[in-house]
Amino acid sequence: MVPGSPQSRPAIATSESLAVGGSKAYSLYINPGNSYWRDGHLTGVPTGSAPEGMYMVTSGTHVNGGCCFDYGNSETTRAADAAGAMDAINFSTQCWFGGCAGRGPWVQADLEWGLYSGGSQTWNPNQRAFTSKFVTAMLKNNGTSRFALKGGNAQAGSLTTLWDGALPPGYSPMKKQGAIILGSGGDCCKPGGGANLSAGTFYEGAMVSGYPSDATENAVQANIIAAGYR
């Protein structure tokens, strides 16, 4: 991935050090103005209504409410094209539709034209904040009818299912374009930085085709914990 445009800047590589698996490593420590984008639609990133899953390890202590700390599938056009043109994890204190309980940060789905805490614009009462230093965030979407959100402490414990149900009205089928976004919204890196005003940390993550099983997601969480983030 490369910086999103001349209007966005790469993150400073040595901003935050940590230990993973007993070895020193550095995070991708994103501040407003930092963002990354790559066109992956010809190299295996799911498009259209194809099913997809993803996870990232992020931070519950380096967050803000700026648009938009996303990781996932986004527009190749770098424009907010349509409902369903994005399928990305959002981790932030953004309360897009109002009515949110608490101050976050929350694991939500950026599906374009809104951050969804569940299957509608109404706040999902099963949502909860994740404020630990290291957070696991997961999203999967079958592209036609169903998506799920999960979160957990990346150092200990199991995943919490925040939503597992219907896509919001107007998002079936999905219309994914296959770009990869990190640290920005779908209208990535426009002059003036309207979609890269977020703060967040990226430690690791992956996007896969298909709809991962709960067992697979639990195994990923176990492997993250075993890595020993500290």
C-alpha atoms as one frame of an Amber mdcrd trajectory, in Angstrom:
protein
   0.000   0.000   0.000   1.124   3.544  -0.693   0.159   6.904   0.810  -3.284
   7.734  -0.465  -2.332  10.842  -2.442  -0.006  13.856  -2.375  -2.468  15.351
   0.111  -1.864  12.510   2.590   1.373  11.710   4.378   2.862   8.391   5.425
   2.881   7.670   9.142   6.153   8.077  11.022   7.535   4.559  11.228   9.105
   4.873  14.684   6.212   6.546  16.516   5.430   3.564  18.751   7.501   0.507
  19.614   6.177  -2.641  21.260   7.034  -6.286  21.793   5.332  -9.082  19.831
   6.420 -12.665  20.302   9.266 -11.432  22.448  10.721  -9.279  19.657  10.694
  -5.523  19.205   8.311  -4.217  16.559   6.757  -0.926  15.486   3.112  -0.105
  14.924   1.610   1.864  12.061   0.664   4.846  14.212  -1.797   6.918  12.196
  -2.612  10.538  12.927  -4.884  12.910  10.976  -3.398  13.359   7.516  -1.946
   9.825   7.328  -3.686   7.290   5.091  -2.984   4.369   2.790  -4.745   3.023
  -0.300  -4.155   0.294  -2.881  -6.189  -0.844  -5.881  -6.510  -4.597  -5.379
  -9.483  -5.453  -7.576  -7.306  -7.342 -10.098  -5.248  -9.157  -7.469  -7.847
 -11.122  -5.528  -9.634  -8.586  -3.343 -13.359  -9.491  -3.403 -15.632  -7.329
  -5.528 -19.368  -6.934  -5.992 -21.387  -9.238  -3.745 -18.592 -11.778  -3.170
 -18.277 -12.784   0.510 -15.385 -11.412   2.524 -13.893 -11.423   6.015 -11.271
  -9.317   7.753  -9.650  -8.586  11.089  -7.196  -6.135  12.549  -5.399  -5.597
  15.827  -5.683  -1.958  16.799  -5.516   0.258  19.892  -8.303   1.300  22.235
  -6.220   4.177  23.581  -5.165   5.986  20.366  -8.476   6.914  18.766 -10.589
   9.894  17.794 -13.883  10.736  16.112 -12.451  11.949  12.816 -13.454  10.356
   9.532 -12.456   7.638   9.228 -10.186   5.031  10.807 -11.060   2.199   8.440
  -9.356  -0.983   7.307 -10.922  -2.996   4.542 -12.470  -2.938   1.086 -13.074
   0.452  -0.499 -13.644   2.292  -3.759 -11.140   2.156  -6.593 -12.508   5.574
  -7.588 -11.596   7.139  -4.209 -15.118   8.586  -4.113 -18.145   7.873  -1.919
 -19.929   6.095  -4.750 -22.886   4.190  -3.295 -24.288   2.276  -0.360 -22.398
  -1.013  -0.247 -19.362   0.208  -2.196 -17.293  -0.240   0.975 -16.889  -3.158
   3.363 -14.449  -2.028   6.029 -13.864  -2.233   9.780 -14.153   1.107  11.497
 -12.690   1.565  14.967 -13.300   5.002  16.428 -15.490   7.145  18.644 -17.636
   8.216  15.672 -21.376   8.098  16.301 -22.598   8.419  12.725 -26.368   8.211
  13.118 -26.657   9.421  16.715 -28.119   7.705  19.737 -24.892   5.927  20.668
 -24.506   4.597  24.215 -21.301   5.765  25.880 -18.187   7.290  24.355 -16.556
   4.322  22.590 -14.370   3.414  20.854 -16.492   0.874  19.010 -16.055  -1.762
  16.310 -18.430  -0.773  13.509 -18.824  -1.468   9.788 -18.167   1.268   7.240
 -20.396   0.149   4.373 -20.306   3.599   2.700 -22.831   6.310   3.429 -22.722
   5.387   7.092 -20.995   3.597   9.958 -23.202   0.740  11.138 -23.164  -0.574
  14.695 -25.629  -3.272  13.621 -28.246  -3.884  10.969 -29.879  -0.464  10.878
 -29.304   3.222  11.585 -30.649   2.657  15.113 -27.945   2.105  17.725 -27.266
  -1.566  18.369 -27.709  -2.217  22.131 -25.252  -5.133  21.944 -22.441  -2.766
  21.063 -19.756  -2.116  23.676 -16.615  -0.023  23.950 -13.150  -1.564  23.698
 -10.676   0.555  25.640  -7.784  -1.867  26.182  -4.370  -1.025  24.773  -4.640
  -3.825  22.189  -7.991  -4.631  20.562  -9.041  -7.313  18.071 -11.687  -6.091
  15.601 -13.445  -8.349  13.080 -15.978  -7.954  10.265 -17.395 -10.510   7.853
 -20.030  -9.985   5.160 -21.615 -12.599   2.889 -22.367  -9.863   0.352 -26.080
 -10.483  -0.014 -27.880 -10.801   3.303 -25.730 -11.037   6.417 -22.768  -9.497
   8.208 -21.170  -9.850  11.625 -19.040  -7.680  13.899 -16.815  -8.944  16.708
 -14.321  -7.428  19.118 -12.090  -8.429  21.986  -9.027  -7.751  24.073  -6.015
  -8.780  21.972  -4.083  -9.863  25.086  -6.629 -12.140  26.773 -10.129 -13.554
  26.578 -12.618 -14.452  23.896 -14.313 -12.449  21.177 -17.614 -10.669  21.797
 -20.205 -10.887  19.014 -21.611  -7.385  18.578 -23.840  -8.118  15.595 -24.632
 -11.214  13.547 -27.615 -10.635  11.336 -29.118  -8.838   8.373 -27.388  -6.194
   6.305 -28.907  -2.714   6.646 -31.708  -1.807   4.216 -30.263  -0.707   0.877
 -27.038  -2.707   1.235 -28.092  -5.941  -0.430 -26.390  -6.849  -2.611 -23.057
  -5.285  -1.762 -21.214  -3.380  -4.509 -17.596  -3.712  -3.422 -14.920  -2.319
  -5.749 -11.809  -4.018  -4.375  -9.447  -1.291  -3.233  -7.744  -1.658   0.171
  -8.044   1.266   2.561  -6.251   1.977   5.832  -6.671   5.088   7.951  -9.207
   6.839   5.730 -12.768   6.753   4.502 -13.923   5.740   1.047 -13.393   9.161
  -0.509  -9.745   8.684   0.328  -7.200  11.459   0.419  -9.037  14.224  -1.386
  -7.432  17.682  -1.340  -8.158  19.137   2.073  -8.096  15.733   3.754 -11.844
  15.378   4.275 -11.706  11.607   4.683  -8.378  11.180   6.449  -8.963  13.038
   9.707  -8.673   9.940  11.877  -6.279   8.734  14.539  -5.700   5.042  15.119
  -3.106   2.287  15.299  -2.658  -0.713  13.009  -0.638  -3.619  14.419  -1.680
  -6.440  12.097  -4.586  -7.524   9.943  -5.796  -9.531   6.982  -8.601  -9.585
   4.420  -9.819 -12.888   2.957 -12.336 -14.016   0.374 -15.175 -16.152   1.680
 -17.186 -15.982   4.892 -14.986 -17.127   7.824 -16.496 -19.521  10.348 -16.754
 -18.688  14.042 -14.172 -21.405  14.682 -11.707 -19.719  12.330 -12.222 -16.354
  14.019 -11.742 -17.911  17.454  -8.505 -19.502  16.248  -7.274 -16.136  14.969
  -8.012 -14.579  18.352  -6.126 -17.387  20.116  -3.114 -16.854  17.855  -3.162
 -13.110  18.505  -3.175 -13.702  22.259  -0.357 -16.238  21.901   1.745 -13.625
  20.081   2.004 -11.779  23.399   1.452  -8.132  22.535   2.948  -5.877  25.174
